[in-house]
Amino acid sequence: MALKHEVQELRQAADLLVAPLYSLEAERIPRHTLVENEMPPDVAYQIVHDELMLDGNARLNVATFVSTWMEPQAERLMAECLDKNMIDKDEYPQTAALETRCVNILADLWHAPRQEEATGCSTTGSSEAAMLAGLALKRRWRNQRLADGMPADRPNIVMGANVQVCWEKFANYWDVEMRLVPMEGETYHLTPDRAVGQCDENTIAVVAVLGSTFDGSYEPVADICAALDAFEQDSGIDVPVHVDGASGGMVAPFIDPDLVWDFRLPRVASINTSGHKYGLVYPGVGWIVWRDVDALPDELIFRVNYLGDTMPTFALNFSRPGAQVVAQYYNFLRLGFEGYRRVQQYARDVATGLAARLDELGPFDLLTRGDELPVFAFALKPEVDNYSVFDLSLALRERGWQVPAYTFPENRTDLAALRVVVRRGFTHDMADLLVADVKRQLSRLEKQPEPTHDASSATAFAH
């Protein structure tokens, strides 16, 4: 009974005390249980609105890859589609048609072999897309092993330690051994020789990342494929490649047209990207495209009779919003190839210019320069020992900037860095403001005798 009384007191302490201007009968509104009666919609709105003021300003968040700005016309379209369930293709056939068009546009952009209709689908984001790709790869490997009369109970997947956490989830959830290639020296992503060194007859795929979240660099997809070609010649083992193009899949085609990383490489079986990153759509929408119908085992596709029509579906989710798919098609229609090229080139120009200016300040070592993804990472020089990257990150929050500080993965946990992601909506003017605030905070931090924060005491950030 005493414990129950203590819990009740804690809940009452967390209650919201309503300001008199709301003119409600109840002065106290519970936060963790339902209120007893209805309240006017304007009052409910204001209460929630006021709480959300404590969130950071999304435009000043240079930690996230996710889009934080869209045109008003796109926002209007999304509002018009908020009630549309993407899975109900019989009721919303034109939304389904726009999804199919987007898949075909991406397949063409990534040089998939010509076919009547591209093989792919929208997802809630790159995490779901990556898991669908992984499932298809595992099933293809298992089917081939069983057909050859070989055991199929010990699958593994090879990737660099810089991969996004969704791949760890895939390996954990679907019982696949995750062979992570650790970082080494100043090599912060997967290399061809080290990828091949982890492969064997149980490898379902090598995952190559086009745009590492740690530093914005591209992994050498073509070289990895070439190394796997040689590996197959020597061993007879055919290992496909999946390209995690969560960010780079919507950057490289437009501003790195000579970079060969996509379906032009016969070993690439599938590619995923985030529509809500450099696809320039609000969260959450992702895309997965397979090379052809043979790359996606048919038994993974469910054919469901739903609301009057039979439809194929391959997804971890069922009901999900159609608004983001509509917004993706709007962007494709609105910008076209040249529009996307201009947007992504502007972002790269801002990133490289900002990186160069921070480099000129003196205390920083640039790990990357924003010349692949419009993303760069930088660390403090070894001689700077009286403040840390975590001190600078927290100091910049005083002005509203969210610049993440973090340590690198296994083998390079000694390396602590800051990262800046330049997205649509982050301008040269905003870069000027960030440089000015970095200078302002450095003048203060340089006077402190020793670091105040490290990875354990700073605001948590994980990739």
Secondary structure, 3 states (H helix, E strand, C coil): CHHHHHHHHHHHHHCEECCHHHCCCCCEECCCCCCCCCCCHHHHHHHHHHHHCCCCCHHHECCCCCCCCCCHHHHHHHHHCCCCECCCCCCCHHHHHHHHHHHHHHHHHCCCCCCCCCEEEEECCHHHHHHHHHHHHHHHHHHHHHHCCCCCCCCEEEEECCCCHHHHHHHHHCCCEEEEECCECCECCCCHHHHHCCCCCCEEEEEEEECCCCCCCECCHHHHHHHHHHHHHHHCCCCCEEEECCCHHHCHHHHCCCCCCCCCCCCEEEEEEECCCCCCCCCCCEEEEECCHHHCCHHHCEEEEECCEEEEECCCCCCCECHHHHHHHHHHHHHHHHHHHHHHHHHHHHHHHHHHHHHHCCCEEECCCCCCCCEEEEEECCCCCCCCHHHHHHHHHCCCCECCEEECCCCCCCCEEEEEECCCCCCHHHHHHHHHHHHHHHHHHCCCCCCCCCCCCCCCCCC
